[in-house]
Amino acid sequence: MTEVFLKPISADNWQECIGLKVKDEQADFVPSNLYSIAEAQFYPQAAPLAIYNEQDQMVGFVMYGVDVESGKWKIFRLMIDRAQQGKGYGRAAMEQVIEQLHARPDCNEILIAYQVENDAARRLYASLGFTEVTASDGKVTARLDLDKG
């Protein structure tokens, strides 16, 4: 089983994080990490996190927080560096984020959005229990209901 560690983006690691890149054919699926880190500065509930593997090597980036429009918890970004894809890091990071959000008493569901053409994202999120709820403007929104019972 792949293990990852999530660490907050800080003055010590932000430059390394902005150096991570997805494959060229994935570039339209997710904004750059630089953009995401900048965007997080304007949303107090946003949690921008670096994803590290067991060797303490940064392999990706994930960001979650409360969606301004819906007021619901949402995973805004997930990216794994092109050289690190296919090793289970994305799934492991998603599992940790889901676990963190599940522990919050104010979180009964998690939203995530992705481009219609992003089949890898669709398969990953569906395998984690997300169900597609809407599709518009080339984006799909999926929801994971958290069993709090």
Contacts in CASP RR format, 6 or more apart in sequence:
PFRMAT RR
TARGET T0000
AUTHOR 0000-0000-0000
METHOD contacts of the structure
MODEL  1
MTEVFLKPISADNWQECIGLKVKDEQADFVPSNLYSIAEAQFYPQAAPLA
IYNEQDQMVGFVMYGVDVESGKWKIFRLMIDRAQQGKGYGRAAMEQVIEQ
LHARPDCNEILIAYQVENDAARRLYASLGFTEVTASDGKVTARLDLDKG
1 92 0 8 1.000
2 53 0 8 1.000
2 87 0 8 1.000
2 88 0 8 1.000
2 89 0 8 1.000
2 91 0 8 1.000
2 92 0 8 1.000
3 53 0 8 1.000
3 54 0 8 1.000
3 92 0 8 1.000
4 51 0 8 1.000
4 52 0 8 1.000
4 53 0 8 1.000
4 54 0 8 1.000
4 59 0 8 1.000
4 89 0 8 1.000
4 90 0 8 1.000
4 92 0 8 1.000
4 93 0 8 1.000
4 96 0 8 1.000
5 51 0 8 1.000
5 52 0 8 1.000
5 53 0 8 1.000
5 56 0 8 1.000
6 49 0 8 1.000
6 50 0 8 1.000
6 51 0 8 1.000
6 52 0 8 1.000
6 62 0 8 1.000
6 93 0 8 1.000
6 96 0 8 1.000
6 97 0 8 1.000
7 13 0 8 1.000
7 49 0 8 1.000
7 50 0 8 1.000
7 52 0 8 1.000
8 47 0 8 1.000
8 48 0 8 1.000
8 49 0 8 1.000
8 50 0 8 1.000
9 17 0 8 1.000
9 37 0 8 1.000
9 40 0 8 1.000
9 48 0 8 1.000
9 49 0 8 1.000
9 50 0 8 1.000
9 61 0 8 1.000
13 50 0 8 1.000
13 58 0 8 1.000
14 37 0 8 1.000
16 50 0 8 1.000
16 58 0 8 1.000
17 33 0 8 1.000
17 37 0 8 1.000
17 50 0 8 1.000
17 58 0 8 1.000
17 60 0 8 1.000
17 61 0 8 1.000
18 32 0 8 1.000
18 33 0 8 1.000
18 34 0 8 1.000
18 37 0 8 1.000
19 33 0 8 1.000
20 33 0 8 1.000
20 58 0 8 1.000
20 59 0 8 1.000
20 60 0 8 1.000
20 61 0 8 1.000
20 79 0 8 1.000
20 81 0 8 1.000
21 81 0 8 1.000
21 82 0 8 1.000
22 29 0 8 1.000
22 30 0 8 1.000
22 79 0 8 1.000
22 80 0 8 1.000
22 81 0 8 1.000
22 82 0 8 1.000
22 85 0 8 1.000
23 82 0 8 1.000
23 85 0 8 1.000
26 82 0 8 1.000
26 118 0 8 1.000
28 115 0 8 1.000
29 114 0 8 1.000
29 115 0 8 1.000
29 117 0 8 1.000
29 118 0 8 1.000
29 121 0 8 1.000
30 77 0 8 1.000
30 78 0 8 1.000
30 79 0 8 1.000
31 39 0 8 1.000
31 77 0 8 1.000
33 61 0 8 1.000
33 77 0 8 1.000
33 79 0 8 1.000
36 48 0 8 1.000
36 61 0 8 1.000
36 63 0 8 1.000
36 76 0 8 1.000
36 77 0 8 1.000
37 48 0 8 1.000
39 46 0 8 1.000
40 46 0 8 1.000
40 47 0 8 1.000
40 48 0 8 1.000
40 63 0 8 1.000
43 65 0 8 1.000
43 66 0 8 1.000
43 68 0 8 1.000
45 65 0 8 1.000
45 66 0 8 1.000
46 63 0 8 1.000
46 64 0 8 1.000
46 65 0 8 1.000
46 76 0 8 1.000
47 63 0 8 1.000
47 64 0 8 1.000
47 65 0 8 1.000
48 61 0 8 1.000
48 62 0 8 1.000
48 63 0 8 1.000
48 77 0 8 1.000
49 61 0 8 1.000
49 62 0 8 1.000
49 63 0 8 1.000
49 97 0 8 1.000
50 58 0 8 1.000
50 60 0 8 1.000
50 61 0 8 1.000
51 58 0 8 1.000
51 59 0 8 1.000
51 60 0 8 1.000
51 61 0 8 1.000
51 62 0 8 1.000
51 80 0 8 1.000
51 89 0 8 1.000
51 90 0 8 1.000
51 93 0 8 1.000
52 58 0 8 1.000
52 59 0 8 1.000
53 59 0 8 1.000
53 84 0 8 1.000
53 87 0 8 1.000
53 89 0 8 1.000
58 81 0 8 1.000
59 80 0 8 1.000
59 81 0 8 1.000
59 84 0 8 1.000
59 87 0 8 1.000
59 89 0 8 1.000
60 79 0 8 1.000
60 80 0 8 1.000
60 81 0 8 1.000
60 84 0 8 1.000
60 89 0 8 1.000
60 90 0 8 1.000
60 93 0 8 1.000
61 77 0 8 1.000
61 78 0 8 1.000
61 79 0 8 1.000
62 75 0 8 1.000
62 77 0 8 1.000
62 78 0 8 1.000
62 79 0 8 1.000
62 93 0 8 1.000
62 94 0 8 1.000
62 97 0 8 1.000
63 75 0 8 1.000
63 76 0 8 1.000
63 77 0 8 1.000
64 73 0 8 1.000
64 74 0 8 1.000
64 75 0 8 1.000
64 76 0 8 1.000
64 97 0 8 1.000
64 101 0 8 1.000
64 110 0 8 1.000
65 73 0 8 1.000
65 74 0 8 1.000
65 75 0 8 1.000
65 76 0 8 1.000
66 72 0 8 1.000
66 73 0 8 1.000
66 74 0 8 1.000
67 73 0 8 1.000
67 74 0 8 1.000
67 111 0 8 1.000
70 111 0 8 1.000
72 109 0 8 1.000
72 110 0 8 1.000
72 111 0 8 1.000
73 101 0 8 1.000
73 104 0 8 1.000
73 106 0 8 1.000
73 107 0 8 1.000
73 109 0 8 1.000
73 110 0 8 1.000
73 111 0 8 1.000
74 110 0 8 1.000
74 111 0 8 1.000
74 112 0 8 1.000
74 113 0 8 1.000
75 94 0 8 1.000
75 97 0 8 1.000
75 110 0 8 1.000
75 111 0 8 1.000
75 112 0 8 1.000
78 90 0 8 1.000
78 93 0 8 1.000
78 94 0 8 1.000
78 121 0 8 1.000
80 86 0 8 1.000
80 89 0 8 1.000
80 90 0 8 1.000
80 93 0 8 1.000
90 124 0 8 1.000
91 124 0 8 1.000
91 127 0 8 1.000
91 128 0 8 1.000
94 124 0 8 1.000
94 125 0 8 1.000
94 128 0 8 1.000
95 128 0 8 1.000
98 110 0 8 1.000
98 128 0 8 1.000
98 144 0 8 1.000
98 146 0 8 1.000
101 107 0 8 1.000
101 110 0 8 1.000
101 146 0 8 1.000
102 146 0 8 1.000
102 148 0 8 1.000
107 146 0 8 1.000
108 145 0 8 1.000
108 146 0 8 1.000
108 148 0 8 1.000
109 143 0 8 1.000
109 144 0 8 1.000
109 145 0 8 1.000
109 146 0 8 1.000
110 130 0 8 1.000
110 143 0 8 1.000
110 144 0 8 1.000
110 146 0 8 1.000
111 141 0 8 1.000
111 142 0 8 1.000
111 143 0 8 1.000
112 125 0 8 1.000
112 130 0 8 1.000
112 141 0 8 1.000
112 142 0 8 1.000
112 143 0 8 1.000
112 144 0 8 1.000
113 139 0 8 1.000
113 140 0 8 1.000
113 141 0 8 1.000
113 142 0 8 1.000
114 121 0 8 1.000
114 122 0 8 1.000
114 125 0 8 1.000
114 139 0 8 1.000
114 140 0 8 1.000
114 142 0 8 1.000
115 121 0 8 1.000
115 138 0 8 1.000
115 139 0 8 1.000
115 140 0 8 1.000
116 135 0 8 1.000
116 138 0 8 1.000
116 139 0 8 1.000
116 140 0 8 1.000
122 132 0 8 1.000
122 140 0 8 1.000
125 142 0 8 1.000
126 132 0 8 1.000
126 142 0 8 1.000
128 144 0 8 1.000
129 144 0 8 1.000
130 142 0 8 1.000
130 143 0 8 1.000
130 144 0 8 1.000
131 142 0 8 1.000
131 143 0 8 1.000
131 144 0 8 1.000
131 145 0 8 1.000
132 140 0 8 1.000
132 141 0 8 1.000
132 142 0 8 1.000
133 141 0 8 1.000
133 142 0 8 1.000
133 143 0 8 1.000
134 140 0 8 1.000
134 141 0 8 1.000
135 141 0 8 1.000
END
